[in-house]
Amino acid sequence: MVKNTRKKKSLNPILPLNQPIPINVYESKTLSPISITLGQHKLNVSSLEETWEIIDEWWKPNPIKRRYHRVILENGSRITIFIDLITGLWFKQIA
């Protein structure tokens, strides 16, 4: 039989991965992104590739209600951003 030492099984706390990054977005009246500020750089949205919504955990105290956009910026980069439809805050999704 193995003796129970009552020691912690892990030294490190569990940390969430791929947390979204808060960003500033200039948006249209329909909440579509027009330009995005990443750090010190303001970039216009050249095209909107895809838009979708996620509504989840509606039965919990903190439900999830987001509208995602996959966009191409004027510098040619593709990123996924979303607006939290509850708070109105924008985020860059990290893959």
N, C-alpha and C positions, 0 to 999 in steps of 0.2 A: 504494500500500500504506500502511496506517495503522501509525504507529510505536508500539511497545509501550513505554509510559512506566513500567510496573511499579508504578503507583500503585494504591492501594486503590480498589475500585469503589464502595464505600459508606462513608460517614463514621459511620453509626450502626449499633450492633449490632442483630441481629434480636431482638425481644422478643415473648414470647407474649402473646396477647390473651385477654381474658375468663377470667382465672385465677379459680378458685373461692375463696371467702372462708371461712376456718375459722369455725365457729360452735359454740355450746354448745347441746345438745339434751337434754331430758329425754325418755327413751324408755320404751316398754313392754317387757315381756319378749320380745316378738316383733320388737323393734327398730323399731317404728312410732313416729313422733314424737308427743309429747304437748304439749310446749311448747318454744319456741325463744327463746334470748337473742340479740338483735341489738344490739350495743353495750351500752347500759345498760338496754335495754327487754326485759322478759320478756313474751312473747306466747303465749297458748294456741292450739293448733291447733283451729280450729272444724270443719274437715272435710278429709278426704283425698280429693282428686279422682282421683288416678291413681298407681299404683306400677309400676315396671318395673326390671329388672336388666340390667346390661351386664357381660359377661365377655369380655374381649378381650386380645389379645397374651399369651395364656397360655403361649406358647412362649418368651417373653423373660424376662430376669432379674427385671424389675419388671412383672408382669402387672397388668391393670386388672380389678377386681371391685367393682362398685358397685351399690347399690340406691337408685334415685331415687324421690322422692315429690313430687308437685305438691300443695301444700297451700293452704288458705285459712286465714289467721290471724284472730284475734278482731277485729282492726281492719279486716277486709275485704280486706286485700292478699293477692294470690296470689304465691307464690314456689315455686321448685324447689330442693329440697335433696337431698343424698345422703349416704349413709354409705359410707365406704370399708370394704368387708367384710374387707380384709386388715389394716388398722391400727385399725379401730373408730372413726376420727375422722369427724366430721360437717362438711359444707361447704354453703354457699349457692352455687348455680350462677348465674353472671352470664350473661345472654343477650347 
